[in-house]
């Protein structure tokens, strides 16, 4: 008997256990998904609210700091432009040794500037250069006079005019701001946990960032972010190389400059991703816990049901030696298992009783069949001679006549009569007569062929139905039987030895059953009339 407790481990997909576990899993999964979505959305909304509040504040502080730094730089450069050392000395603007010393002293005292360049208005080449002034910036600055703050070849340049005593402008002094010094100012504006600050040009390219260039997440910002000119809510954006971020843009008071407060999207919403991770882990643990709990509960409920189902299936297939483990509980399952076991026990008892009755009935049927066979045999057997009787002969004759009608084979009949039987019976008594009949029957049965039908026709008459035998063969067989009887001796109870003979009439079937038997009967009477102990074949006169 298979172990029903193993049924749960081989559940088909449409089983009750699978349905319950799937339902619990699906319900827990949907619930966890909804809770996760709500948690993520709440965290995202909170962060967006925080960013919408923090970015404008940081952007405003940064803008104030940047504008202050640029204003200070402009003021200091204006003071440099008014120094007497930079006044024209003949045709040489700031070309004197004193002018060059003043420029160098200014650079040494002001670390916010990376380089200085003095450009006469009537010349295409600068008069004096100190510090680091990139060649592209120098070419751009040689374009003519200007003042204020501007962007040249990716650098922030502060310019101030140089004037003579009469107030006429004769040149321009340009100062290139040091990116590292400006970066320090931006770093000082923000706290460690705030977003990065970027100074950009009109195209969105980053000029200076609060993070080192090699660590900066962005080097250019898309136009969609720069479309907002006034501080508002933080906006998500995507750069041309696919990097996503969230930021806020504000234009500076100086043309061509702007400020962006921005962070990579994964950094800005790192708490969301952290919440998602934690929620996912918690949801997974909840799903696994509830699935395991559902499995255990389902196993306790379904395992008995599986055992009952397996037991019912086996009973339906005829296996009644089935038992289901009792759950030991008093609930519906316990009652059901005990009822099932009682039912199986009663079925086995009923089957055993039925088997006993079947065996008895089978034995009785066998006895009845044997009795019927005996009766059938008795009904076709002569009680004295144990040869076939008259009834059996008539049935055999009908069968053979039908057969020869189909096969056209010859069929003959031999009628035998014991000569002077009545006299012998009267002289020695009926008991000796019966013994004589038994003796003659034995001799004839030993002499006929297996295919022949030998029967006691009645009284002292016997008949032989010779199948497949014509008249000539039947006469030969008759002579054989007559000789066998004549040569045998019968000893009476008194010790007398008797010799008996038989007369035989033979005919061949010619299509008519009555004429067939009547012809043999006439031939027998002729044999009696011819002196007995002889064989007579039917003639045409006998069959007429």
C-alpha positions as CSV (number, residue, x, y, z in Angstrom):
1,X,0.0,0.0,0.0
2,X,1.4,3.4,-1.0
3,X,2.1,6.0,1.6
4,X,-0.7,8.6,1.3
5,X,1.4,11.2,3.1
6,X,3.6,11.5,0.1
7,X,0.7,12.7,-2.1
8,X,1.3,16.3,-1.3
9,X,4.8,16.3,-2.8
10,X,3.5,15.2,-6.1
11,X,0.4,17.4,-6.4
12,X,-0.9,18.1,-9.9
13,X,-1.4,21.7,-10.8
14,X,-5.2,21.5,-10.4
15,X,-5.1,19.9,-7.0
16,X,-6.7,21.5,-4.0
17,X,-3.3,22.0,-2.2
18,X,-1.9,23.8,-5.2
19,X,-4.9,26.0,-5.5
20,X,-4.8,27.0,-1.8
21,X,-1.1,27.6,-1.8
22,X,-1.3,29.6,-5.1
23,X,-4.2,31.7,-3.7
24,X,-2.3,32.5,-0.5
25,X,0.8,33.3,-2.5
26,X,-1.1,35.4,-5.0
27,X,-3.0,37.3,-2.2
28,X,0.2,37.9,-0.3
29,X,2.0,38.9,-3.4
30,X,-0.7,41.4,-4.4
31,X,-0.9,42.8,-0.9
32,X,2.8,43.1,-0.7
33,X,2.9,44.7,-4.1
34,X,0.3,47.3,-3.1
35,X,2.0,48.1,0.2
36,X,5.3,48.4,-1.7
37,X,3.8,50.7,-4.3
38,X,2.3,52.8,-1.5
39,X,5.5,52.9,0.4
40,X,7.6,53.8,-2.6
41,X,5.1,56.4,-3.8
42,X,5.0,57.9,-0.3
43,X,8.8,58.0,0.0
44,X,9.1,59.4,-3.5
45,X,6.5,62.1,-2.7
46,X,8.3,62.9,0.5
47,X,11.6,63.2,-1.3
48,X,10.1,65.3,-4.0
49,X,8.7,67.7,-1.4
50,X,12.0,67.8,0.3
51,X,13.8,68.5,-2.9
52,X,11.3,71.1,-4.0
53,X,12.0,72.9,-0.7
54,X,15.8,72.3,-0.4
55,X,16.8,73.0,-4.0
56,X,15.5,76.6,-4.3
57,X,17.1,77.5,-0.9
58,X,20.4,76.1,-2.0
59,X,20.1,77.7,-5.4
60,X,19.4,81.1,-3.8
61,X,22.3,80.8,-1.4
62,X,24.6,79.8,-4.2
63,X,23.4,82.6,-6.5
64,X,24.0,85.1,-3.7
65,X,27.5,83.7,-3.1
66,X,28.4,83.6,-6.8
67,X,27.1,87.1,-7.4
68,X,29.0,88.3,-4.3
69,X,32.2,86.6,-5.5
70,X,31.9,88.2,-9.0
71,X,31.1,91.6,-7.6
72,X,34.1,91.5,-5.3
73,X,36.3,90.4,-8.3
74,X,34.9,93.3,-10.3
75,X,35.6,95.8,-7.6
76,X,39.2,94.6,-7.1
77,X,39.8,94.6,-10.8
78,X,38.4,98.1,-11.1
79,X,40.8,99.2,-8.3
80,X,43.7,97.6,-10.3
81,X,42.7,99.4,-13.5
82,X,42.9,102.8,-11.6
83,X,46.5,102.2,-10.3
84,X,49.0,104.7,-11.7
85,X,51.4,102.0,-12.7
86,X,48.9,101.0,-15.4
87,X,48.5,104.5,-16.8
88,X,50.0,105.0,-20.3
89,X,53.7,105.7,-20.5
90,X,54.0,107.0,-24.0
91,X,52.7,104.4,-26.4
92,X,53.3,101.5,-24.0
93,X,50.2,100.6,-22.0
94,X,51.2,98.9,-18.8
95,X,54.4,97.8,-20.4
96,X,56.7,99.3,-17.8
97,X,58.5,97.4,-15.2
98,X,56.4,99.0,-12.5
99,X,53.2,98.0,-14.4
100,X,54.3,94.4,-14.6
101,X,55.3,94.3,-11.0
102,X,51.8,95.7,-10.1
103,X,50.1,93.0,-12.1
104,X,52.1,90.3,-10.5
105,X,51.6,91.7,-7.0
106,X,47.9,91.8,-7.7
107,X,47.8,88.1,-8.7
108,X,49.8,87.2,-5.7
109,X,47.4,89.0,-3.4
110,X,44.2,87.7,-5.1
111,X,44.2,83.9,-5.4
112,X,40.8,83.9,-6.9
113,X,42.4,85.1,-10.3
114,X,44.3,82.6,-12.4
115,X,45.7,85.2,-14.8
116,X,45.7,88.8,-16.0
117,X,45.8,90.4,-19.4
118,X,46.1,94.1,-20.4
119,X,44.7,94.9,-23.8
120,X,45.2,98.3,-25.4
121,X,42.2,99.5,-27.4
122,X,44.4,100.4,-30.4
123,X,46.3,97.1,-30.6
124,X,45.5,93.6,-31.6
125,X,48.0,92.0,-29.1
126,X,48.0,92.3,-25.3
127,X,50.5,94.5,-23.7
128,X,51.1,92.5,-20.6
129,X,50.1,89.0,-19.4
130,X,50.5,87.5,-16.0
131,X,49.5,84.1,-14.6
132,X,47.5,81.6,-16.6
133,X,45.6,82.9,-19.6
134,X,44.7,80.2,-22.1
135,X,45.5,81.0,-25.7
136,X,41.9,80.8,-26.8
137,X,40.8,83.1,-24.0
138,X,43.6,85.6,-25.0
139,X,42.4,85.6,-28.7
140,X,38.8,86.2,-27.6
141,X,39.8,89.0,-25.2
142,X,41.8,90.7,-28.0
143,X,38.5,91.5,-29.7
144,X,38.1,95.0,-28.1
145,X,37.0,96.8,-25.1
146,X,34.4,95.6,-22.7
147,X,33.7,95.6,-19.0
148,X,31.9,93.4,-16.5
149,X,31.7,89.6,-16.3
150,X,31.6,87.3,-19.4
151,X,32.3,83.8,-20.5
152,X,35.2,83.3,-22.9
153,X,36.2,79.9,-24.3
154,X,34.8,78.2,-21.2
155,X,36.3,80.5,-18.6
156,X,34.8,83.2,-16.5
157,X,36.5,86.5,-17.2
158,X,36.1,89.9,-15.4
159,X,37.0,93.0,-17.4
160,X,37.6,96.6,-16.3
161,X,38.6,99.6,-18.5
162,X,41.9,101.5,-18.1
163,X,41.3,105.3,-18.4
164,X,43.6,108.4,-18.7
165,X,43.4,111.3,-16.4
166,X,40.8,112.9,-18.7
167,X,38.6,109.9,-18.4
168,X,39.1,108.5,-21.9
169,X,39.5,104.6,-22.1
170,X,42.8,103.5,-23.5
171,X,42.7,99.8,-22.7
172,X,41.1,97.0,-20.8
173,X,42.4,94.8,-18.0
174,X,41.0,91.2,-18.0
175,X,41.2,88.8,-15.1
176,X,40.5,85.0,-15.6
177,X,38.9,83.6,-12.5
178,X,40.6,80.5,-11.0
179,X,38.1,77.5,-11.3
180,X,39.6,75.9,-8.1
181,X,39.1,79.1,-6.1
182,X,35.5,79.5,-7.4
183,X,34.9,75.8,-6.7
184,X,36.0,76.4,-3.1
185,X,33.4,79.2,-2.8
186,X,30.7,76.8,-4.2
187,X,31.7,74.0,-1.8
188,X,31.5,76.5,1.2
189,X,27.9,77.3,0.1
190,X,26.5,73.8,0.6
191,X,26.6,71.2,3.3
192,X,27.9,67.7,2.7
193,X,24.4,66.1,2.2
194,X,23.2,68.8,-0.2
195,X,23.1,68.6,-4.0
196,X,26.0,69.6,-6.2
197,X,26.2,73.2,-7.4
198,X,27.2,73.9,-11.0
199,X,28.0,77.2,-12.8
200,X,27.1,76.9,-16.4
201,X,27.2,79.0,-19.6
202,X,24.2,79.8,-21.8
203,X,24.5,76.5,-23.6
204,X,24.3,74.5,-20.4
205,X,28.0,73.5,-20.4
206,X,29.4,73.2,-16.9
207,X,32.1,75.8,-16.2
208,X,32.7,75.2,-12.5
209,X,31.2,72.6,-10.2
210,X,31.3,72.1,-6.5
211,X,32.7,68.6,-7.3
212,X,36.1,68.0,-9.0
213,X,35.8,67.6,-12.8
214,X,36.9,64.0,-12.7
215,X,34.1,63.2,-10.1
216,X,31.4,65.4,-11.6
217,X,28.2,63.5,-12.7
218,X,27.3,66.0,-15.4
219,X,29.4,68.2,-17.8
220,X,26.5,69.6,-19.7
221,X,22.8,70.1,-18.9
222,X,19.9,69.8,-21.4
223,X,17.8,72.7,-22.7
224,X,14.7,71.3,-21.0
225,X,16.2,72.0,-17.6
226,X,17.4,75.5,-18.6
227,X,13.9,76.5,-19.8
228,X,12.9,77.3,-16.2
229,X,14.2,80.8,-15.6
230,X,12.9,81.4,-12.1
231,X,13.4,79.0,-9.1
232,X,10.5,76.6,-8.9
233,X,10.1,72.9,-8.3
234,X,13.0,70.4,-9.0
235,X,12.8,68.8,-12.4
236,X,13.9,65.5,-13.7
237,X,16.0,65.5,-16.9
238,X,18.1,63.3,-19.1
239,X,21.3,64.3,-20.7
240,X,22.3,63.5,-24.3
241,X,24.4,60.5,-23.2
242,X,21.5,59.0,-21.3
243,X,22.3,60.0,-17.7
244,X,19.3,60.9,-15.6
245,X,19.2,63.5,-12.9
246,X,17.0,65.9,-11.0
247,X,17.9,69.6,-10.6
248,X,16.9,73.2,-10.6
249,X,18.2,76.1,-12.7
250,X,18.5,79.9,-12.1
251,X,20.0,82.5,-14.3
252,X,22.8,84.7,-12.8
253,X,22.7,88.5,-12.8
254,X,25.6,88.4,-15.3
255,X,24.7,87.6,-18.9
256,X,25.7,84.2,-20.1
257,X,26.0,82.7,-16.6
258,X,23.6,80.4,-14.7
259,X,23.5,78.2,-11.7
260,X,22.2,74.6,-11.5
261,X,21.6,72.6,-8.4
262,X,21.5,69.0,-9.5
263,X,22.1,65.4,-8.5
264,X,22.0,62.1,-10.3
265,X,18.6,60.5,-10.1
266,X,19.8,57.4,-8.3
267,X,21.6,59.7,-5.7
268,X,18.7,62.1,-5.2
269,X,16.2,59.2,-4.8
270,X,18.6,56.8,-3.0
271,X,16.3,56.6,0.0
272,X,13.6,55.5,-2.4
273,X,15.8,52.7,-3.8
274,X,16.8,51.9,-0.2
275,X,13.1,51.7,0.7
276,X,12.4,49.6,-2.4
277,X,15.2,47.2,-1.4
278,X,14.1,46.9,2.2
279,X,10.4,46.6,1.2
280,X,11.4,43.9,-1.4
281,X,13.3,42.0,1.2
282,X,10.5,42.3,3.8
283,X,7.9,41.4,1.1
284,X,9.9,38.4,0.0
285,X,10.2,37.3,3.7
286,X,6.5,37.8,4.2
287,X,5.6,36.0,1.0
288,X,7.9,33.1,1.9
289,X,6.6,33.0,5.5
290,X,3.0,33.0,4.4
291,X,3.6,30.5,1.7
292,X,5.3,28.2,4.1
293,X,2.5,28.7,6.6
294,X,-0.1,28.0,3.9
295,X,1.9,24.9,2.9
296,X,1.9,23.6,6.5
297,X,-1.8,24.4,7.0
298,X,-2.7,23.0,3.6
299,X,-0.7,19.9,4.2
300,X,-2.5,19.3,7.5
301,X,-5.9,19.8,5.7
302,X,-5.2,18.3,2.3
303,X,-3.0,15.4,3.3
304,X,-5.9,13.5,4.9
305,X,-8.0,14.5,1.9
306,X,-5.4,13.2,-0.5
307,X,-5.2,9.9,1.5
308,X,-9.0,9.6,1.4
309,X,-8.9,10.4,-2.4
310,X,-6.2,7.8,-3.0
311,X,-8.1,5.3,-0.8
312,X,-11.3,5.9,-2.7
313,X,-9.5,5.5,-6.0
314,X,-8.0,2.2,-4.9
315,X,-11.4,1.0,-3.6
316,X,-13.0,1.9,-7.0
317,X,-10.3,-0.4,-8.6
318,X,-11.2,-3.3,-6.3
319,X,-8.5,-2.9,-3.7
320,X,-10.3,-3.1,-0.4
321,X,-7.2,-3.5,1.8
322,X,-7.1,0.2,2.3
323,X,-6.6,2.2,5.5
324,X,-6.3,5.9,6.1
325,X,-4.3,7.2,9.1
326,X,-6.6,8.7,11.7
327,X,-5.9,12.4,12.2
328,X,-6.6,12.0,15.9
329,X,-8.8,15.1,15.8
330,X,-12.5,15.6,16.5
331,X,-13.1,17.9,13.5
332,X,-14.7,17.0,10.2
333,X,-11.5,15.5,8.8
334,X,-11.2,13.2,11.8
335,X,-14.8,12.1,11.5
336,X,-14.3,11.6,7.8
337,X,-11.2,9.4,8.1
338,X,-12.8,7.2,10.8
339,X,-16.0,6.9,8.7
340,X,-13.9,6.0,5.7
341,X,-12.0,3.3,7.6
342,X,-15.3,1.8,8.9
343,X,-16.7,1.8,5.4
344,X,-13.5,0.1,4.1
345,X,-13.7,-2.5,6.9
346,X,-17.4,-3.3,6.1
347,X,-16.6,-3.5,2.4
348,X,-13.9,-6.1,3.2
349,X,-16.2,-8.0,5.4
350,X,-19.0,-8.0,2.8
351,X,-16.5,-9.0,0.2
352,X,-15.3,-11.9,2.3
353,X,-18.9,-13.0,2.8
354,X,-19.6,-12.7,-0.9
355,X,-16.5,-14.7,-1.6
356,X,-17.7,-17.4,0.7
357,X,-21.1,-17.4,-0.9
358,X,-19.5,-17.4,-4.3
359,X,-17.3,-20.3,-3.4
360,X,-20.3,-22.2,-2.0
361,X,-22.3,-21.4,-5.1
362,X,-19.5,-22.4,-7.4
363,X,-19.1,-25.7,-5.6
364,X,-22.9,-26.3,-5.8
365,X,-22.9,-25.4,-9.5
366,X,-20.0,-27.8,-10.1
367,X,-21.9,-30.5,-8.2
368,X,-25.1,-29.7,-10.2
369,X,-23.1,-29.7,-13.4
370,X,-21.6,-33.1,-12.6
371,X,-25.1,-34.4,-11.7
372,X,-26.5,-33.0,-14.9
373,X,-23.7,-34.7,-16.8
374,X,-24.5,-38.0,-15.0
375,X,-28.2,-37.5,-15.8
376,X,-27.4,-36.6,-19.4
377,X,-25.2,-39.7,-19.7
378,X,-27.9,-41.9,-18.0
379,X,-30.5,-40.5,-20.4
380,X,-28.5,-41.7,-23.4
381,X,-27.1,-44.9,-21.9
382,X,-28.7,-48.3,-21.6
383,X,-28.8,-49.2,-17.9
384,X,-28.0,-52.9,-18.5
385,X,-25.4,-53.0,-21.3
386,X,-23.9,-49.5,-20.7
387,X,-24.2,-48.9,-24.5
388,X,-26.0,-46.0,-26.0
389,X,-29.7,-46.3,-25.9
390,X,-32.5,-45.9,-28.4
391,X,-32.9,-42.2,-27.8
392,X,-29.2,-41.5,-28.4
393,X,-29.2,-43.6,-31.5
394,X,-32.1,-41.6,-33.0
395,X,-30.3,-38.3,-32.3
396,X,-27.0,-39.6,-33.8
397,X,-28.9,-40.8,-36.8
398,X,-30.4,-37.4,-37.4
399,X,-27.0,-35.7,-37.1
400,X,-25.3,-38.1,-39.5
401,X,-28.1,-37.8,-42.1
402,X,-27.7,-34.0,-42.0
403,X,-23.9,-34.4,-42.3
404,X,-24.0,-36.8,-45.3
405,X,-26.5,-34.4,-47.0
406,X,-23.8,-31.8,-47.0
407,X,-20.7,-34.0,-47.6
408,X,-22.3,-36.8,-49.8
409,X,-20.3,-39.4,-47.8
410,X,-21.8,-42.9,-47.6
411,X,-23.7,-44.0,-44.4
412,X,-24.8,-47.5,-43.5
413,X,-26.8,-49.2,-40.7
414,X,-26.5,-52.7,-39.2
415,X,-29.4,-54.2,-37.2
416,X,-28.4,-57.2,-35.0
417,X,-30.7,-59.6,-33.3
418,X,-29.7,-62.4,-30.9
419,X,-30.8,-65.7,-32.3
420,X,-33.3,-67.8,-30.1
421,X,-32.9,-65.3,-27.2
422,X,-36.4,-65.9,-25.9
423,X,-35.8,-69.7,-25.6
424,X,-32.5,-69.1,-23.8
425,X,-34.1,-66.7,-21.5
426,X,-36.9,-69.1,-20.7
427,X,-34.6,-72.0,-20.2
428,X,-31.9,-70.3,-18.0
429,X,-33.9,-67.4,-16.5
430,X,-34.0,-63.7,-16.8
431,X,-30.8,-63.2,-14.9
432,X,-28.9,-65.3,-17.3
433,X,-30.6,-63.5,-20.2
434,X,-29.4,-60.1,-18.8
435,X,-25.9,-61.5,-18.4
436,X,-26.0,-62.7,-22.1
437,X,-27.0,-59.2,-23.2
438,X,-24.1,-57.7,-21.3
439,X,-21.8,-60.3,-22.9
440,X,-23.0,-59.6,-26.4
441,X,-22.7,-55.8,-25.8
442,X,-19.1,-56.2,-24.7
443,X,-18.2,-58.3,-27.7
444,X,-19.8,-55.8,-30.1
445,X,-18.2,-52.8,-28.4
446,X,-14.8,-54.5,-28.7
447,X,-15.3,-55.2,-32.4
448,X,-16.8,-52.0,-33.8
449,X,-14.7,-49.1,-35.0
450,X,-14.3,-45.8,-33.0
451,X,-16.2,-43.9,-35.6
452,X,-19.2,-46.2,-35.4
453,X,-22.2,-45.6,-33.2
454,X,-23.2,-48.8,-31.3
455,X,-26.5,-48.8,-29.3
456,X,-29.0,-51.2,-27.8
457,X,-32.1,-50.6,-29.9
458,X,-34.4,-52.6,-27.6
459,X,-34.8,-56.1,-26.1
460,X,-32.3,-58.3,-27.7
461,X,-31.7,-56.0,-30.7
462,X,-28.6,-53.9,-31.3
463,X,-27.9,-51.3,-34.0
464,X,-24.6,-50.0,-35.5
465,X,-24.4,-46.7,-37.4
466,X,-21.4,-47.0,-39.7
467,X,-20.3,-43.5,-40.8
468,X,-18.3,-43.1,-44.0
469,X,-19.1,-46.7,-45.0
470,X,-20.9,-47.9,-48.1
471,X,-23.0,-51.1,-48.3
472,X,-20.1,-53.4,-49.1
473,X,-18.0,-52.1,-46.2
474,X,-21.0,-52.4,-43.9
475,X,-21.5,-56.1,-44.9
476,X,-17.8,-56.7,-44.2
477,X,-18.2,-55.1,-40.7
478,X,-21.4,-57.1,-40.1
479,X,-19.5,-60.3,-40.8
480,X,-16.8,-59.3,-38.4
481,X,-19.4,-58.7,-35.7
482,X,-21.2,-61.9,-36.4
483,X,-18.0,-63.9,-36.3
484,X,-16.9,-62.3,-33.1
485,X,-20.2,-63.2,-31.4
486,X,-20.3,-66.7,-32.7
487,X,-16.8,-67.4,-31.5
488,X,-17.4,-66.2,-28.0
489,X,-18.6,-68.4,-25.2
490,X,-21.0,-67.4,-22.3
491,X,-20.7,-69.3,-19.0
492,X,-23.9,-69.4,-16.9
493,X,-24.0,-69.2,-13.1
494,X,-24.5,-73.0,-13.1
495,X,-21.3,-73.5,-15.0
496,X,-22.8,-74.3,-18.4
497,X,-21.1,-72.9,-21.4
498,X,-23.3,-71.4,-24.1
499,X,-22.6,-70.4,-27.6
500,X,-24.9,-67.8,-29.2
501,X,-25.2,-66.2,-32.6
502,X,-26.7,-63.1,-34.1
503,X,-28.5,-62.3,-37.4
504,X,-27.6,-59.0,-39.1
505,X,-29.5,-56.9,-41.6
506,X,-27.5,-54.2,-43.5
507,X,-28.6,-51.2,-45.6
508,X,-27.1,-48.1,-47.1
509,X,-28.6,-44.6,-46.8
510,X,-30.2,-43.5,-50.1
511,X,-31.8,-40.2,-49.1
512,X,-34.8,-41.4,-47.1
513,X,-34.6,-42.0,-43.3
514,X,-37.6,-44.3,-43.0
515,X,-36.7,-46.4,-46.0
516,X,-33.1,-46.5,-44.7
517,X,-34.1,-48.2,-41.4
518,X,-36.9,-50.2,-42.9
519,X,-34.5,-51.7,-45.5
520,X,-32.2,-52.9,-42.8
521,X,-35.1,-54.3,-40.8
522,X,-36.3,-56.3,-43.9
523,X,-32.8,-57.6,-44.5
524,X,-32.7,-58.7,-40.8
525,X,-35.9,-60.7,-41.2
526,X,-34.5,-62.4,-44.3
527,X,-31.4,-63.3,-42.4
528,X,-33.6,-64.9,-39.7
529,X,-35.5,-66.7,-42.4
530,X,-32.3,-67.9,-44.0
531,X,-31.4,-69.9,-41.0
532,X,-30.1,-67.3,-38.6
533,X,-26.4,-66.6,-37.8
534,X,-25.9,-64.8,-41.1
535,X,-25.7,-61.3,-42.7
536,X,-28.2,-60.1,-45.3
537,X,-27.7,-56.8,-47.2
538,X,-30.7,-54.8,-48.3
539,X,-31.8,-55.2,-51.9
540,X,-33.7,-52.8,-54.1
541,X,-36.8,-54.7,-53.2
542,X,-36.1,-53.9,-49.5
543,X,-35.7,-50.2,-50.2
544,X,-38.9,-49.9,-52.4
